[in-house]
Amino acid sequence: MCALAAGAEIAALPPTGSPAKFSLEECRRGDAFFDDLVREFALRHGVEPRALGVRTLLHLPRVAGHSGRVTRRQLETELRNRAVDLRADQAKVLELIPSDAYSLQDLRFAEYDAQEAAAIFSHLHYLRSARAGSRNFALLDPVHGRPVTLCSVSPLEWTAVGKQLQKQFGVPMARMWDVSRVYSFDVAPSNAISHLLSKVRTVMRQSGGSVELLTTAVDPNLGFTGSSYRAANWQQWLSIRPRPYLYVDARYMSPRQLRSTFGTANLAEVRIGSGALVEQSRTRLLDSAMFCCRLRGETEYVPVEERHRLRR
């Protein structure tokens, strides 16, 4: 009996060299062990590693303690659950998913169909939703016309951000649009997102409208660094204090989604009204970075000490 127990314990240990616990910081910066596990589960379930990694990072704060650490078992459970969800979501838009890789110069830039863009963002983007009233742009593969990288832009609705940018940089909020969604498939070539952003800036500038500024929020808790925006000559102008991530029945929901689904973003009211399991992250999250790009002229660099830190 002792021998069997010892054998079972040894079998449950992680492979040699693999940590028994992971920090969220290690995961979001692309630690080799985390990346290897993401690729392993992505291959096993037939999903794209990049999308699986982001979805997993979105859900790990639900199970992480105040210290920001998760066990290997917790990590593998989240990877498995998110891979199963992602595979089901991919199946719903399979005809829109590109399968072949092309060089950047072979991709065709175009304004993209609103319904198809909404389907991709609602099923594959980590927020699993599209922003109504958006214009959508994409880099399309030259054979099937499927989007390799796409984004949506819509009027900025974030009042606190708009007021601060108007006060500090003199741009009326009514002339600000937000890059509210970006999704890039794994077959996308290097620099696809920055190339798309540059094309979008040109189109928005040439359209003759009143838009003067593009904005977007980059969440480093999901492994995003803003490198594609910097490569497209965007600059970080503000930082945004984080709020806890919110979850219903072990799935992330934004405050906007909570209000749309339950009529409130108050977790206690959601719990009472629906009987669902509602949770929020406990570990400390990182500030989001607000990147901006002027449509005309150079977008000025703002030193770190001059970047205002806003509350959500």
Legacy VTK file of the C-alpha trace (Angstrom):
# vtk DataFile Version 3.0
C-alpha trace
ASCII
DATASET POLYDATA
POINTS 312 float
0.000 0.000 0.000
2.817 2.393 0.863
4.588 1.544 -2.373
1.441 2.213 -4.421
0.887 5.523 -2.671
4.469 6.578 -3.269
4.240 5.588 -6.923
1.036 7.570 -7.394
2.641 10.606 -5.795
5.663 10.419 -8.068
3.461 10.053 -11.155
1.580 13.213 -10.206
4.736 15.322 -10.087
5.415 17.610 -13.065
8.178 16.636 -15.492
11.757 17.377 -14.483
12.589 21.049 -14.836
8.953 22.180 -15.007
7.825 24.363 -12.078
5.026 23.222 -9.781
3.771 26.814 -9.542
3.642 29.709 -11.980
3.344 33.433 -11.368
1.033 35.490 -13.539
4.015 37.699 -14.374
5.914 34.699 -15.772
2.910 33.657 -17.844
2.158 37.058 -19.341
5.775 37.747 -20.290
5.933 34.461 -22.229
7.877 32.184 -19.885
9.156 29.156 -21.813
7.285 26.635 -19.670
4.017 28.530 -20.066
4.483 28.868 -23.825
5.279 25.156 -24.120
2.091 24.242 -22.259
0.035 26.600 -24.433
1.402 25.002 -27.605
0.841 21.512 -26.195
-2.823 22.155 -25.386
-3.395 24.074 -28.618
-2.057 21.151 -30.656
-4.063 18.650 -28.629
-7.337 20.514 -29.168
-6.702 21.888 -32.661
-6.809 25.604 -31.796
-4.532 28.568 -32.406
-1.849 28.978 -29.688
-1.942 32.773 -29.664
-5.689 32.963 -29.021
-5.495 30.188 -26.435
-2.710 31.950 -24.567
-4.639 35.219 -24.350
-7.854 33.534 -23.213
-5.962 31.626 -20.557
-4.271 34.774 -19.248
-7.713 36.388 -19.028
-8.993 33.580 -16.810
-5.960 32.818 -14.646
-6.627 35.773 -12.274
-9.863 34.011 -11.294
-7.953 31.140 -9.685
-4.757 32.936 -8.673
-4.337 33.862 -5.043
-3.453 37.311 -3.736
0.197 36.469 -4.433
-0.524 36.101 -8.155
0.571 32.479 -8.347
-1.202 29.420 -9.747
-0.383 25.742 -9.489
0.450 23.666 -12.516
-2.850 21.826 -12.081
-4.801 25.094 -12.055
-2.949 26.263 -15.145
-3.594 23.038 -17.029
-7.272 23.108 -16.045
-7.660 26.622 -17.411
-5.772 25.735 -20.587
-8.014 22.722 -21.140
-11.246 24.629 -20.460
-10.272 27.559 -22.643
-9.116 25.227 -25.444
-12.466 23.417 -25.415
-14.313 26.751 -25.568
-12.052 28.082 -28.312
-12.458 24.943 -30.420
-16.256 25.283 -30.210
-16.017 28.967 -31.132
-13.699 28.268 -34.076
-16.179 25.726 -35.438
-18.845 28.447 -35.680
-16.758 30.611 -38.018
-14.639 27.949 -39.693
-15.326 29.283 -43.188
-13.785 32.644 -42.211
-10.536 31.299 -40.751
-7.526 31.548 -43.110
-5.386 28.438 -43.482
-2.527 29.542 -45.717
0.336 31.904 -44.946
1.245 34.766 -47.281
3.857 37.487 -47.239
2.803 40.925 -46.066
3.040 42.445 -49.543
0.635 39.808 -50.907
-2.162 40.704 -48.485
-4.899 43.058 -49.684
-6.130 45.882 -47.460
-9.867 46.582 -47.520
-12.810 47.728 -45.459
-14.314 44.483 -44.225
-17.876 43.198 -44.122
-19.554 44.182 -40.847
-21.388 40.896 -40.296
-18.335 38.752 -40.893
-16.199 40.981 -38.692
-18.806 40.758 -35.934
-18.808 36.960 -36.226
-15.029 36.779 -35.836
-14.883 39.207 -32.913
-17.881 37.603 -31.177
-16.408 34.113 -31.362
-12.613 34.446 -31.489
-11.640 37.722 -29.811
-10.907 37.232 -26.106
-13.783 39.578 -25.190
-16.104 37.479 -27.391
-18.047 40.538 -28.525
-18.108 43.117 -31.315
-18.594 46.854 -30.881
-21.759 48.103 -32.555
-21.442 50.981 -35.010
-17.866 50.153 -35.979
-16.012 50.393 -39.250
-13.982 47.266 -39.855
-10.752 46.905 -41.815
-8.678 43.858 -42.685
-5.686 42.458 -44.498
-7.172 39.765 -46.739
-5.471 36.731 -48.211
-5.157 37.028 -52.020
-6.825 33.703 -52.843
-9.932 33.279 -50.681
-10.335 36.842 -49.401
-10.295 35.697 -45.797
-9.106 38.150 -43.135
-5.626 37.445 -41.817
-5.605 40.444 -39.488
-8.563 42.732 -38.790
-9.635 45.570 -36.551
-12.682 47.662 -35.791
-12.777 51.402 -35.118
-15.673 53.240 -33.527
-16.377 56.580 -31.806
-14.667 56.777 -28.422
-17.209 56.099 -25.655
-14.845 56.210 -22.683
-15.794 59.565 -21.174
-12.994 59.807 -18.593
-10.360 59.150 -21.250
-11.962 61.528 -23.723
-12.155 64.370 -21.211
-8.526 63.948 -20.158
-7.265 63.806 -23.743
-9.332 66.872 -24.642
-7.994 68.781 -21.644
-4.376 67.767 -22.102
-4.023 67.638 -25.887
-6.780 69.909 -27.171
-8.645 67.337 -29.252
-12.450 67.428 -28.859
-13.829 64.077 -27.717
-16.278 64.097 -30.628
-13.253 63.840 -32.934
-11.735 60.779 -31.262
-12.254 57.239 -32.522
-11.169 54.074 -30.761
-9.556 50.935 -32.163
-11.917 48.802 -30.105
-11.039 45.339 -31.423
-7.991 43.752 -33.073
-7.637 40.099 -34.034
-4.760 38.464 -35.885
-4.689 34.812 -36.926
-1.574 32.732 -36.407
-0.887 32.633 -40.177
-0.459 36.416 -40.193
3.065 37.505 -41.173
5.265 39.612 -38.943
4.245 43.273 -38.658
0.727 42.568 -39.953
-0.976 44.501 -37.151
1.243 47.579 -37.431
0.823 47.520 -41.225
-2.959 47.343 -40.849
-2.960 50.211 -38.335
-0.962 52.401 -40.720
-3.428 51.679 -43.521
-6.377 52.471 -41.253
-4.830 55.802 -40.258
-4.408 56.732 -43.912
-7.987 55.796 -44.812
-9.456 57.640 -41.833
-7.393 60.730 -42.694
-8.383 60.662 -46.371
-12.076 60.057 -45.715
-12.630 63.759 -45.141
-14.396 63.306 -41.829
-13.881 65.137 -38.560
-11.793 62.440 -36.832
-8.494 63.788 -35.492
-7.282 61.121 -33.083
-7.266 57.331 -32.792
-7.002 55.694 -29.365
-6.764 52.190 -27.968
-6.246 50.520 -24.591
-3.537 47.861 -24.261
-3.879 45.413 -21.367
-0.465 44.009 -20.295
-2.189 41.440 -18.062
-2.946 39.538 -21.275
0.639 39.616 -22.493
0.130 42.648 -24.761
3.014 45.124 -24.882
1.846 47.694 -27.433
4.751 46.907 -29.760
2.515 46.854 -32.855
1.185 50.310 -31.995
4.663 51.703 -31.418
5.758 50.241 -34.758
2.873 52.142 -36.383
4.049 55.388 -34.701
1.454 55.467 -31.940
2.473 56.819 -28.520
1.357 56.028 -24.989
-0.319 59.114 -23.563
-2.126 57.799 -20.455
-2.334 54.852 -18.102
-5.528 53.391 -16.671
-5.833 51.891 -13.206
-7.108 48.320 -13.325
-10.350 47.007 -11.950
-10.747 43.366 -10.937
-11.704 41.015 -13.729
-15.275 39.723 -13.378
-16.451 36.161 -14.036
-19.834 34.472 -14.291
-19.890 30.673 -14.089
-16.088 30.634 -14.476
-16.138 32.698 -17.687
-14.914 36.280 -17.990
-17.503 38.982 -18.632
-16.801 42.676 -19.060
-18.964 45.237 -17.221
-20.525 46.101 -20.587
-21.427 42.437 -21.162
-22.818 42.115 -17.642
-25.076 45.130 -18.172
-26.205 43.802 -21.546
-26.928 40.300 -20.208
-28.180 40.958 -16.681
-29.102 44.637 -16.714
-26.427 45.429 -14.116
-22.674 45.163 -13.567
-23.118 44.736 -9.806
-21.977 41.207 -8.951
-24.267 40.877 -5.937
-27.278 41.790 -8.068
-26.183 39.357 -10.792
-25.831 36.592 -8.197
-29.236 37.232 -6.668
-31.023 37.688 -9.965
-29.539 34.754 -11.865
-28.250 32.312 -9.277
-25.002 32.157 -11.251
-21.579 31.692 -9.710
-20.018 35.168 -9.788
-16.370 35.863 -8.943
-13.752 38.532 -9.322
-9.981 38.410 -9.470
-8.122 38.877 -6.198
-4.554 39.333 -7.331
-3.161 42.746 -8.224
-3.472 43.575 -11.908
-1.301 45.899 -14.006
-2.363 49.266 -15.377
-3.581 49.394 -18.967
-1.746 51.680 -21.388
-3.729 54.141 -23.510
-2.037 54.578 -26.888
-2.940 57.413 -29.254
-2.254 58.393 -32.845
-2.970 61.732 -34.499
-4.386 61.387 -37.994
-2.518 64.464 -39.180
1.043 65.295 -38.269
3.352 63.570 -35.849
2.028 61.988 -32.663
4.082 63.488 -29.853
5.933 61.421 -27.279
4.749 61.898 -23.691
7.391 61.259 -21.001
6.430 58.729 -18.348
6.295 61.358 -15.607
3.756 63.390 -17.614
1.338 60.528 -18.284
-1.801 60.916 -16.208
-3.094 57.829 -14.411
-6.865 57.613 -14.673
-9.427 55.620 -12.723
-11.838 53.469 -14.678
LINES 1 313
312 0 1 2 3 4 5 6 7 8 9 10 11 12 13 14 15 16 17 18 19 20 21 22 23 24 25 26 27 28 29 30 31 32 33 34 35 36 37 38 39 40 41 42 43 44 45 46 47 48 49 50 51 52 53 54 55 56 57 58 59 60 61 62 63 64 65 66 67 68 69 70 71 72 73 74 75 76 77 78 79 80 81 82 83 84 85 86 87 88 89 90 91 92 93 94 95 96 97 98 99 100 101 102 103 104 105 106 107 108 109 110 111 112 113 114 115 116 117 118 119 120 121 122 123 124 125 126 127 128 129 130 131 132 133 134 135 136 137 138 139 140 141 142 143 144 145 146 147 148 149 150 151 152 153 154 155 156 157 158 159 160 161 162 163 164 165 166 167 168 169 170 171 172 173 174 175 176 177 178 179 180 181 182 183 184 185 186 187 188 189 190 191 192 193 194 195 196 197 198 199 200 201 202 203 204 205 206 207 208 209 210 211 212 213 214 215 216 217 218 219 220 221 222 223 224 225 226 227 228 229 230 231 232 233 234 235 236 237 238 239 240 241 242 243 244 245 246 247 248 249 250 251 252 253 254 255 256 257 258 259 260 261 262 263 264 265 266 267 268 269 270 271 272 273 274 275 276 277 278 279 280 281 282 283 284 285 286 287 288 289 290 291 292 293 294 295 296 297 298 299 300 301 302 303 304 305 306 307 308 309 310 311
